[in-house]
Amino acid sequence: MIDAAVLIPIYRSQDGELHIVMILRNPGGVHGGQIAFPGGKRDPEDETMLDTALREVREELGLIVEQSDVLPELPMEQTRTTGYRVFPYLARIHVPKQWQIAEREIAEILDVKPSQRYLKFF
């Protein structure tokens, strides 16, 4: 079993609309070409899975997220085909003026506006 963590970055635009930030991974590797949340495998120096998620979002997007902006942990999910245990975290972010994308890993940042019918949950 491989432990990994992802951060689900959310923000409200100036007009009050909710946005979710996702990524398109570069081709290659286990998750190449997939749409995903920023994240990855736990490193030995990561004390917690939240540390993993925060480190990965910093490495992949250059985004610094404070622990105080992370909402309660969501339930762990296990992948069916790759043997990963994924620990997701939802976090409020401030969108940077310029993203610092890890071009080796990330092909594109996707700014997703959920359907209005789902906004009642936020």
FISE-230771 format. One record per atom (N, C-alpha, C): residue number from 0; residue in one letter; atom name; x, y, z. Coordinates in pm, whole numbers, plus 32768, in hexadecimal, padded with zeros to 4 digits. Example, Ala and Ser with C-alpha at 12.3 -4.5 7.8 and 13.67 -1.06 7.14 Angstrom:
REM FISE-230771
0  a  N  8527  7DC7  830C
0  a  CA  84CE  7E3E  830C
0  a  C  8528  7EB6  830C
1  s  N  8505  7F1F  82C4
1  s  CA  8557  7F96  82CA
1  s  C  850A  8003  8313
//
This chain:
REM FISE-230771
0  m  N  8054  7F8A  8000
0  m  CA  8000  8000  8000
0  m  C  8059  807C  8000
1  i  N  8038  80DB  7FAE
1  i  CA  8082  8159  7FA3
1  i  C  8029  81C8  7FD7
2  d  N  805D  8218  8035
2  d  CA  8011  8289  806A
2  d  C  802F  8306  8019
3  a  N  7FC6  8350  7FF8
3  a  CA  7FD2  83CD  7FAF
3  a  C  7F6A  842F  7FE7
4  a  N  7F81  84AF  7FCD
4  a  CA  7F22  8515  7FFB
4  a  C  7F0C  8579  7F8C
5  v  N  7E94  85B0  7F87
5  v  CA  7E73  8619  7F27
5  v  C  7E34  868D  7F70
6  l  N  7E44  8703  7F35
6  l  CA  7E02  877A  7F68
6  l  C  7D99  87A2  7F03
7  i  N  7D21  87BF  7F33
7  i  CA  7CB5  87F0  7EDE
7  i  C  7CAB  8886  7EF7
8  p  N  7CF0  88D5  7EA2
8  p  CA  7CF1  8966  7EB8
8  p  C  7C70  89A7  7E86
9  i  N  7C31  89F5  7EDD
9  i  CA  7BB8  8A3D  7EB8
9  i  C  7BC8  8AD1  7ED8
10  y  N  7B82  8B24  7E8A
10  y  CA  7B80  8BB3  7EA6
10  y  C  7B02  8BEF  7E6C
11  r  N  7AE3  8C66  7E9A
11  r  CA  7A74  8CB3  7E61
11  r  C  7AAF  8D26  7E13
12  s  N  7A7F  8D38  7D99
12  s  CA  7AAD  8DA7  7D46
12  s  C  7A71  8E29  7D7B
13  q  N  7A9C  8E99  7D43
13  q  CA  7A6A  8F1B  7D71
13  q  C  79D4  8F28  7D62
14  d  N  799A  8EDF  7D03
14  d  CA  7908  8EE4  7CF2
14  d  C  78C0  8E7E  7D4A
15  g  N  790C  8E3A  7DA3
15  g  CA  78D0  8DDD  7E03
15  g  C  78BF  8D4F  7DD2
16  e  N  78EA  8D33  7D57
16  e  CA  78DB  8CAB  7D21
16  e  C  7945  8C4D  7D5B
17  l  N  791A  8BD4  7D7A
17  l  CA  7974  8B6E  7DAE
17  l  C  79C5  8B31  7D3C
18  h  N  7A47  8B1C  7D53
18  h  CA  7A9F  8ADE  7CF1
18  h  C  7AEE  8A6F  7D35
19  i  N  7B0B  8A06  7CEA
19  i  CA  7B60  8999  7D18
19  i  C  7BD6  8992  7CB8
20  v  N  7C4E  8987  7CEE
20  v  CA  7CC6  897F  7C9B
20  v  C  7CEE  88ED  7C8C
21  m  N  7CFC  88C3  7C0E
21  m  CA  7D29  883B  7BEE
21  m  C  7DA0  8846  7B90
22  i  N  7DDF  87D6  7B75
22  i  CA  7E52  87D5  7B1A
22  i  C  7E40  8769  7AB0
23  l  N  7E82  877F  7A40
23  l  CA  7E8F  8718  79DA
23  l  C  7F20  86EA  79E0
24  r  N  7F36  866C  79FD
24  r  CA  7FBE  8638  7A09
24  r  C  7FFA  8623  797E
25  n  N  807D  8637  7975
25  n  CA  80C5  861C  78F8
25  n  C  80BC  8588  78D7
26  p  N  80CB  8563  7857
26  p  CA  80CC  84D6  7832
26  p  C  813F  848C  7877
27  g  N  812F  840C  7889
27  g  CA  8196  83B9  78C6
27  g  C  817A  83A0  7959
28  g  N  81B5  833A  798D
28  g  CA  81A2  8317  7A19
28  g  C  811C  82D3  7A30
29  v  N  8108  82AB  7AAC
29  v  CA  808F  8262  7AD2
29  v  C  8010  82B4  7AB8
30  h  N  8018  8336  7AD2
30  h  CA  7FA1  838B  7AC6
30  h  C  7FAC  83EE  7A52
31  g  N  8003  83D3  79F3
31  g  CA  801A  842C  7982
31  g  C  7F9B  8447  7931
32  g  N  7F87  84C7  790E
32  g  CA  7F15  84EF  78BE
32  g  C  7E92  84F8  7908
33  q  N  7E94  84E2  798A
33  q  CA  7E18  84E3  79D8
33  q  C  7DFB  856E  7A10
34  i  N  7D7A  858B  7A20
34  i  CA  7D4E  8601  7A69
34  i  C  7D4B  85DA  7AFB
35  a  N  7D84  8630  7B51
35  a  CA  7D93  860C  7BDE
35  a  C  7D94  8688  7C35
36  f  N  7D96  866F  7CB6
36  f  CA  7DB5  86D7  7D16
36  f  C  7E4B  86D3  7D2D
37  p  N  7E89  8744  7D51
37  p  CA  7F17  8740  7D6C
37  p  C  7F34  86E5  7DE4
38  g  N  7F9B  8696  7DD8
38  g  CA  7FBE  863B  7E44
38  g  C  801D  85CF  7E16
39  g  N  803D  8576  7E70
39  g  CA  8098  850A  7E4E
39  g  C  80B9  84B2  7EC5
40  k  N  811E  8460  7EB2
40  k  CA  8146  83FD  7F17
40  k  C  8186  8440  7F90
41  r  N  8175  83FC  7FFF
41  r  CA  81B2  8428  807D
41  r  C  8249  8416  8076
42  d  N  8293  847C  809F
42  d  CA  8324  8475  80AA
42  d  C  8348  8453  813A
43  p  N  83BD  8416  8150
43  p  CA  83E4  83F1  81D9
43  p  C  83E7  8467  8239
44  e  N  8405  84E0  8209
44  e  CA  840B  8554  8263
44  e  C  8383  858E  8284
45  d  N  8318  8560  8243
45  d  CA  8291  8590  8261
45  d  C  8260  854F  82E2
46  e  N  8245  85A1  8348
46  e  CA  8217  856A  83C7
46  e  C  8186  8538  83BF
47  t  N  8133  8580  8371
47  t  CA  80A6  855B  8366
47  t  C  807E  855C  82D3
48  m  N  800A  8527  82B7
48  m  CA  7FD9  852A  822E
48  m  C  7FB7  85B9  8204
49  l  N  7F8F  860D  8263
49  l  CA  7F79  869A  8244
49  l  C  7FFD  86DB  8219
50  d  N  806B  86B8  825B
50  d  CA  80EE  86EB  8232
50  d  C  810B  86C4  81A1
51  t  N  80E5  864B  817B
51  t  CA  80F8  861D  80F2
51  t  C  80A8  8673  8091
52  a  N  802A  8689  80B0
52  a  CA  7FD3  86D9  8058
52  a  C  8008  8767  8048
53  l  N  8031  87A5  80B7
53  l  CA  8063  882F  80B1
53  l  C  80E7  8837  8065
54  r  N  813E  87D6  8079
54  r  CA  81BE  87D4  8030
54  r  C  81A6  87C2  7F9B
55  e  N  814F  8767  7F78
55  e  CA  8135  874C  7EEA
55  e  C  80F7  87C4  7EA2
56  v  N  8099  880A  7EE1
56  v  CA  805C  887E  7E9F
56  v  C  80C3  88EE  7E90
57  r  N  8120  88F7  7EEF
57  r  CA  818B  895A  7EE5
57  r  C  81EA  8936  7E73
58  e  N  820E  88B6  7E67
58  e  CA  826A  8889  7DFF
58  e  C  822B  8891  7D74
59  e  N  81AC  886B  7D68
59  e  CA  816C  8863  7CE5
59  e  C  8139  88EA  7CB2
60  l  N  8106  893E  7D0D
60  l  CA  80C8  89BB  7CE3
60  l  C  8109  8A38  7D1D
61  g  N  816C  8A25  7D75
61  g  CA  81AA  8A98  7DB6
61  g  C  814B  8ADC  7E17
62  l  N  80E7  8A95  7E46
62  l  CA  807F  8ACD  7E9B
62  l  C  809B  8AAD  7F2D
63  i  N  80A6  8B15  7F7E
63  i  CA  80BA  8B02  800E
63  i  C  8032  8B0A  8051
64  v  N  800C  8A9E  8093
64  v  CA  7F8B  8A97  80D7
64  v  C  7FA8  8A86  816C
65  e  N  7F6D  8ADD  81BC
65  e  CA  7F7D  8AD6  824D
65  e  C  7F22  8A69  8285
66  q  N  7F4F  8A25  82EE
66  q  CA  7EFC  89BD  832A
66  q  C  7E77  89F5  835B
67  s  N  7E74  8A74  8381
67  s  CA  7DF7  8AB0  83B0
67  s  C  7D90  8ABD  8341
68  d  N  7DBC  8AB4  82C2
68  d  CA  7D5F  8ABC  8251
68  d  C  7D2E  8A32  8223
69  v  N  7D5D  89C9  8266
69  v  CA  7D35  8941  8242
69  v  C  7CBB  891C  8296
70  l  N  7C55  88EF  8251
70  l  CA  7BDB  88C4  8295
70  l  C  7BED  8835  82C5
71  p  N  7B92  8801  8313
71  p  CA  7BA5  8779  8348
71  p  C  7BC2  8712  82DA
72  e  N  7C10  86AF  8301
72  e  CA  7C38  8644  82A5
72  e  C  7BBC  85FB  8271
73  l  N  7BC2  85D8  81F3
73  l  CA  7B57  858A  81B5
73  l  C  7B78  84F6  81C3
74  p  N  7B1A  849C  81AB
74  p  CA  7B36  840D  81B8
74  p  C  7B9E  83DD  8153
75  m  N  7BF5  8385  8180
75  m  CA  7C5B  8347  812A
75  m  C  7C14  82F2  80C0
76  e  N  7C4C  82F4  8048
76  e  CA  7C19  82A1  7FDA
76  e  C  7C8A  8246  7FAB
77  q  N  7C68  81CD  7F86
77  q  CA  7CCB  8170  7F52
77  q  C  7CB3  815B  7EBE
78  t  N  7D1F  8167  7E6E
78  t  CA  7D0F  8150  7DDE
78  t  C  7CFE  80BC  7DC4
79  r  N  7CB9  809E  7D59
79  r  CA  7C9E  8012  7D39
79  r  C  7D0D  7FD1  7CE8
80  t  N  7D53  8020  7C98
80  t  CA  7DB4  7FE3  7C3C
80  t  C  7E46  7FFA  7C61
81  t  N  7E65  8069  7CA6
81  t  CA  7EF2  8088  7CBF
81  t  C  7F1E  806E  7D4F
82  g  N  7EC3  804C  7DA8
82  g  CA  7EE7  802C  7E31
82  g  C  7F0C  80A4  7E87
83  y  N  7ED6  8119  7E67
83  y  CA  7EF0  8190  7EB7
83  y  C  7E82  81A4  7F1E
84  r  N  7EA9  81D1  7F94
84  r  CA  7E4A  8204  7FF7
84  r  C  7E59  829C  7FEF
85  v  N  7DEE  82E1  7FC8
85  v  CA  7DF4  8371  7FB0
85  v  C  7DAB  83BA  8020
86  f  N  7DF4  8417  8060
86  f  CA  7DBF  8468  80CD
86  f  C  7DA4  84F4  8097
87  p  N  7D24  851A  8083
87  p  CA  7D03  859E  804A
87  p  C  7CEC  8607  80B7
88  y  N  7D13  8681  8098
88  y  CA  7CFE  86F4  80F0
88  y  C  7CC3  8765  809E
89  l  N  7C5E  87A6  80D5
89  l  CA  7C1E  8818  8096
89  l  C  7C5A  8897  80D4
90  a  N  7C82  88F7  8080
90  a  CA  7CC1  8970  80B5
90  a  C  7C95  89EC  8069
91  r  N  7C82  8A58  80B4
91  r  CA  7C6A  8ADC  8078
91  r  C  7CF1  8B13  804C
92  i  N  7CF5  8B4A  7FD4
92  i  CA  7D73  8B83  7FA3
92  i  C  7D5E  8C12  7F74
93  h  N  7DCD  8C57  7F65
93  h  CA  7DD3  8CD9  7F24
93  h  C  7E1A  8CC0  7EA1
94  v  N  7DDA  8CDF  7E32
94  v  CA  7E14  8CC4  7DAF
94  v  C  7E8B  8D22  7D9A
95  p  N  7EFF  8CEB  7D78
95  p  CA  7F74  8D40  7D62
95  p  C  7F67  8D8E  7CDF
96  k  N  7FB0  8DFB  7CD6
96  k  CA  7FB2  8E47  7C58
96  k  C  7FEE  8DF3  7BE9
97  q  N  8050  8DA2  7C0C
97  q  CA  8094  8D4C  7BAA
97  q  C  80AB  8CC2  7BEA
98  w  N  8076  8C5A  7BAB
98  w  CA  808F  8BD2  7BDB
98  w  C  811F  8BAC  7BBC
99  q  N  815B  8B5D  7C12
99  q  CA  81E2  8B28  7BFB
99  q  C  81D5  8A92  7BE5
100  i  N  81B4  8A6D  7B6B
100  i  CA  8195  89E2  7B49
100  i  C  8215  898F  7B3D
101  a  N  8213  8918  7B75
101  a  CA  8280  88B8  7B63
101  a  C  826A  887B  7AD8
102  e  N  82A9  88B6  7A75
102  e  CA  8290  8891  79E9
102  e  C  82B1  8800  79CB
103  r  N  8307  87C4  7A19
103  r  CA  8329  8736  7A06
103  r  C  82B0  86DC  7A24
104  e  N  8259  870B  7A7F
104  e  CA  81E7  86BA  7AAB
104  e  C  8160  86EB  7A77
105  i  N  8151  876F  7A6C
105  i  CA  80CE  87AB  7A52
105  i  C  80C7  87E5  79C5
106  a  N  8062  87BC  7979
106  a  CA  804D  87F2  78F2
106  a  C  7FFA  8871  78F6
107  e  N  7F99  8876  7953
107  e  CA  7F3C  88E6  7954
107  e  C  7EF5  88EF  79DB
108  i  N  7ED1  8969  7A02
108  i  CA  7E7C  897E  7A77
108  i  C  7DEE  8993  7A43
109  l  N  7D91  8950  7A83
109  l  CA  7D04  895A  7A5D
109  l  C  7CB8  89A2  7ACC
110  d  N  7C74  8A0C  7AA9
110  d  CA  7C24  8A5A  7B07
110  d  C  7B92  8A34  7AEC
111  v  N  7B59  89E7  7B46
111  v  CA  7AD4  89AC  7B31
111  v  C  7A6C  89F5  7B86
112  k  N  79FE  8A1C  7B46
112  k  CA  798D  8A55  7B8E
112  k  C  7921  89E9  7B96
113  p  N  7904  89B9  7C10
113  p  CA  789E  8951  7C1E
113  p  C  7814  8984  7BF4
114  s  N  77C2  8928  7BD0
114  s  CA  7737  8947  7BAD
114  s  C  76F3  8989  7C24
115  q  N  7698  89E5  7C09
115  q  CA  7650  8A2D  7C72
115  q  C  7607  89CE  7CD2
116  r  N  75DE  895B  7CA2
116  r  CA  7592  8901  7CF9
116  r  C  75E7  88C6  7D69
117  y  N  766E  88CA  7D59
117  y  CA  76C5  8894  7DC1
117  y  C  76F0  88FF  7E25
118  l  N  76D7  897E  7E09
118  l  CA  7704  89EA  7E5F
118  l  C  76BE  89E8  7EE7
119  k  N  764B  89A8  7EF1
119  k  CA  7605  89A4  7F71
119  k  C  7657  895D  7FDD
120  f  N  76BA  890D  7FB3
120  f  CA  770D  88C5  8014
120  f  C  777E  891D  8048
121  f  N  7796  898F  800B
121  f  CA  7802  89E8  8035
121  f  C  77C8  8A67  8067
//
